[in-house]
């Protein structure tokens, strides 16, 4: 059985990473996808839009349109108060969780 552990890990945190990016600034879809692809969090823009749609329906993000100097009007995504709350909850849980995983799964020095 061959499983892609990295894909499962990314799937579990990519939504929180989107929230983290939007906490810094409003971004349009292509901008978000390029950032996430660069960091190997998603494979293509095609996986981003369904996630953004779901996050919007959950009230985590909202959209606004803004004219672009280099083309058509862009739809920007921004964090809502509910999105900020979800991100803060993730932040509180992430470090203890990651530390626990490191402690349990960390490098096994007994088998060289």
Rosetta silent file (secondary structure, phi, psi, omega in degrees, C-alpha in Angstrom):
SEQUENCE: XXXXXXXXXXXXXXXXXXXXXXXXXXXXXXXXXXXXXXXXXXXXXXXXXXXXXXXXXXXXXXXXXXXXXXXXXXXXXXXXXXXXXXXXXXXXXXXXXXXXXXXXXXXXXXXX
SCORE:     score description
SCORE:     0.000 S_00000001
   1 L     0.000  125.277 -177.886    0.000    0.000    0.000 S_00000001
   2 L  -113.587  114.179  179.582    1.512    3.323   -1.091 S_00000001
   3 L  -119.705  145.600  178.433    0.167    6.450    0.558 S_00000001
   4 L   -92.822   96.734 -178.228    1.334   10.008    0.134 S_00000001
   5 H   -60.822  -41.041  179.677    1.812   11.194    3.703 S_00000001
   6 H   -58.075  -41.126  179.913    2.717   14.695    2.509 S_00000001
   7 H   -63.773  -40.800  179.263   -0.595   15.029    0.658 S_00000001
   8 H   -66.774  -39.666  178.351   -2.528   14.028    3.767 S_00000001
   9 H   -64.645  -45.454  179.193   -0.582   16.485    5.924 S_00000001
  10 H   -61.312  -43.251 -178.987   -1.148   19.314    3.426 S_00000001
  11 H   -57.715  -35.436 -178.062   -4.840   18.506    3.172 S_00000001
  12 H   -74.290  -20.892 -174.595   -5.154   18.886    6.935 S_00000001
  13 H  -121.834   -8.241 -173.083   -3.584   22.350    7.123 S_00000001
  14 H   -62.433  -37.643  178.719   -4.055   24.101    3.786 S_00000001
  15 H   -61.645  -42.240  177.805   -7.327   25.787    4.825 S_00000001
  16 H   -66.220  -33.816  176.275   -5.621   27.247    7.889 S_00000001
  17 H   -66.024  -37.877  175.070   -2.755   28.414    5.686 S_00000001
  18 H   -61.857  -45.358  178.242   -5.257   30.238    3.466 S_00000001
  19 H   -60.180  -41.287  179.180   -6.688   31.907    6.561 S_00000001
  20 H   -63.138  -41.149  177.599   -3.171   32.852    7.649 S_00000001
  21 H   -64.760  -42.553 -178.510   -2.398   34.430    4.278 S_00000001
  22 H   -72.351  -19.989  175.440   -5.657   36.368    4.287 S_00000001
  23 H   -68.476  -27.490  179.062   -4.958   37.592    7.826 S_00000001
  24 H   -78.084  -42.594 -178.329   -1.968   39.440    6.346 S_00000001
  25 L  -167.408  155.701  171.937   -3.822   40.982    3.395 S_00000001
  26 L   -66.274  142.668 -178.478   -6.759   40.522    1.047 S_00000001
  27 E  -139.863  150.620  173.677   -5.731   38.434   -1.938 S_00000001
  28 E   -91.662  162.988 -171.536   -7.294   37.383   -5.225 S_00000001
  29 H   -53.358  -47.013 -177.933   -7.532   33.722   -6.175 S_00000001
  30 H   -62.490  -40.432  179.316   -4.583   33.556   -8.555 S_00000001
  31 H   -62.115  -45.837  176.811   -2.376   35.315   -5.999 S_00000001
  32 H   -60.072  -47.352 -176.596   -3.420   32.835   -3.298 S_00000001
  33 H   -63.643  -41.393  179.223   -2.856   29.862   -5.574 S_00000001
  34 H   -61.134  -41.874  178.690    0.609   31.002   -6.640 S_00000001
  35 H   -64.480  -45.203 -178.796    1.648   31.403   -3.004 S_00000001
  36 H   -68.611  -37.887  177.518    0.247   28.010   -2.027 S_00000001
  37 H   -66.103  -44.134  179.344    1.760   26.270   -5.063 S_00000001
  38 H   -57.316  -35.706 -179.628    5.155   27.872   -4.393 S_00000001
  39 L   -92.684   11.319  178.221    5.054   26.452   -0.866 S_00000001
  40 L    58.763   33.167  178.710    3.883   23.025   -2.145 S_00000001
  41 L   -93.469  -26.587  172.355    0.605   23.236   -0.252 S_00000001
  42 L  -134.907  158.108 -178.774   -1.621   22.700   -3.299 S_00000001
  43 L   -87.896  -33.037 -177.344   -0.897   21.158   -6.681 S_00000001
  44 L  -156.633  164.980  179.553   -2.977   23.502   -8.826 S_00000001
  45 L   -62.616  -24.512 -179.192   -5.405   26.408   -8.776 S_00000001
  46 H   -61.812  -24.834  178.958   -8.204   23.925   -9.446 S_00000001
  47 H   -85.574  -16.991 -175.302   -8.088   22.723   -5.857 S_00000001
  48 H   -78.453  -46.318 -172.941   -8.249   26.238   -4.431 S_00000001
  49 H   -62.320  -40.990  174.597  -11.564   27.568   -5.732 S_00000001
  50 H   -61.254  -36.887  177.887  -13.781   24.811   -4.296 S_00000001
  51 H   -65.081  -45.380  179.109  -12.063   25.358   -0.935 S_00000001
  52 H   -62.415  -38.863  177.914  -12.601   29.134   -1.116 S_00000001
  53 H   -62.813  -43.941  178.273  -16.243   28.575   -2.019 S_00000001
  54 H   -64.430  -42.920 -179.907  -16.695   26.264    0.975 S_00000001
  55 H   -65.410  -34.888  177.451  -14.904   28.713    3.267 S_00000001
  56 H   -67.706  -43.029  179.722  -17.119   31.519    2.003 S_00000001
  57 H   -66.990  -24.928  176.808  -20.291   29.495    2.638 S_00000001
  58 L   -84.324   -4.274  179.085  -19.003   28.793    6.170 S_00000001
  59 L    80.530   15.827 -178.256  -18.556   32.530    6.720 S_00000001
  60 L   -84.542  -29.178  178.445  -14.771   32.317    7.115 S_00000001
  61 E  -133.609  155.893  172.553  -13.972   34.555    4.143 S_00000001
  62 E  -128.305  169.485 -178.428  -15.818   37.209    2.198 S_00000001
  63 E  -125.888  155.755  169.922  -15.180   38.656   -1.231 S_00000001
  64 E  -148.487  149.618 -179.769  -15.063   42.056   -2.828 S_00000001
  65 E   -96.908  144.940 -178.857  -14.303   43.076   -6.376 S_00000001
  66 E  -142.121  134.978  178.629  -11.552   45.474   -7.232 S_00000001
  67 E   -62.770  145.281  178.232  -10.521   46.921  -10.572 S_00000001
  68 E  -111.772  136.003  178.258   -7.215   45.721  -11.925 S_00000001
  69 L   -71.480  -13.978 -175.463   -4.840   48.015  -13.760 S_00000001
  70 L  -120.430   20.200 -179.969   -3.732   45.125  -15.948 S_00000001
  71 E   164.881 -153.040 -176.953   -6.969   43.354  -16.869 S_00000001
  72 E   -69.652  167.354  176.008  -10.464   42.495  -15.693 S_00000001
  73 E   -59.336  138.873 -179.430  -11.885   43.189  -12.256 S_00000001
  74 E  -106.436  145.692  175.133  -10.514   40.774   -9.663 S_00000001
  75 E   -93.906  115.239  178.366  -12.390   39.060   -6.857 S_00000001
  76 E   -96.863  144.383  176.831  -10.446   39.525   -3.638 S_00000001
  77 E  -107.285  141.154  176.477  -10.888   37.329   -0.582 S_00000001
  78 E  -139.761  156.963 -179.635  -10.580   38.631    2.957 S_00000001
  79 E   -72.508  139.979  172.292  -10.893   37.171    6.403 S_00000001
  80 L   -97.498  170.754  174.621  -14.154   37.604    8.289 S_00000001
  81 H   -56.509  -37.229  178.057  -14.387   37.765   12.092 S_00000001
  82 H   -66.791  -36.217  176.890  -15.346   34.065   12.035 S_00000001
  83 H   -66.176  -40.246  177.321  -12.268   33.346    9.902 S_00000001
  84 H   -63.357  -41.381  178.521  -10.078   35.220   12.352 S_00000001
  85 H   -63.301  -43.756  178.606  -11.576   33.202   15.204 S_00000001
  86 H   -62.986  -43.234  179.380  -10.935   29.921   13.337 S_00000001
  87 H   -63.304  -44.435  178.862   -7.345   30.966   12.584 S_00000001
  88 H   -62.286  -38.303  176.951   -6.710   31.929   16.215 S_00000001
  89 H   -64.107  -43.106  177.406   -8.107   28.577   17.343 S_00000001
  90 H   -60.968  -45.254 -178.709   -5.799   26.783   14.898 S_00000001
  91 H   -59.633  -41.342 -179.935   -2.810   28.793   16.128 S_00000001
  92 H   -65.268  -33.845 -176.354   -3.540   27.873   19.750 S_00000001
  93 H   -89.968  -25.834 -172.250   -3.783   24.175   18.897 S_00000001
  94 H   -63.902  -52.246 -175.206   -1.038   23.881   16.278 S_00000001
  95 H   -60.559  -49.055  177.841    2.115   24.313   18.386 S_00000001
  96 H   -61.476  -37.985  179.265    1.154   21.845   21.130 S_00000001
  97 H   -64.287  -49.328 -179.635   -0.015   19.389   18.461 S_00000001
  98 H   -61.727  -39.846  179.257    3.175   19.730   16.392 S_00000001
  99 H   -63.940  -40.069  178.305    5.306   19.386   19.537 S_00000001
 100 H   -64.230  -44.422  179.000    3.481   16.188   20.487 S_00000001
 101 H   -62.660  -43.654  177.738    3.957   14.734   17.011 S_00000001
 102 H   -59.162  -41.913 -178.934    7.669   15.648   17.088 S_00000001
 103 H   -64.124  -41.012 -176.002    8.004   13.988   20.483 S_00000001
 104 H   -83.083  -40.671 -172.740    6.301   10.781   19.368 S_00000001
 105 H  -100.268  -11.533 -175.773    7.455   10.539   15.761 S_00000001
 106 L   -43.260  174.529 -176.809   10.762   12.362   15.979 S_00000001
 107 L   -54.022  131.398  178.840   13.990   10.838   14.759 S_00000001
 108 L   -91.199  102.021 -177.853   14.545    7.313   16.016 S_00000001
 109 L   -80.867   -5.783 -176.083   18.175    7.272   17.188 S_00000001
 110 L   -84.210  -15.951 -178.669   17.994    3.622   18.283 S_00000001
 111 L  -120.810   87.820 -179.611   18.002    2.230   14.705 S_00000001
 112 L   -84.228    0.000    0.000   20.976    3.533   12.751 S_00000001
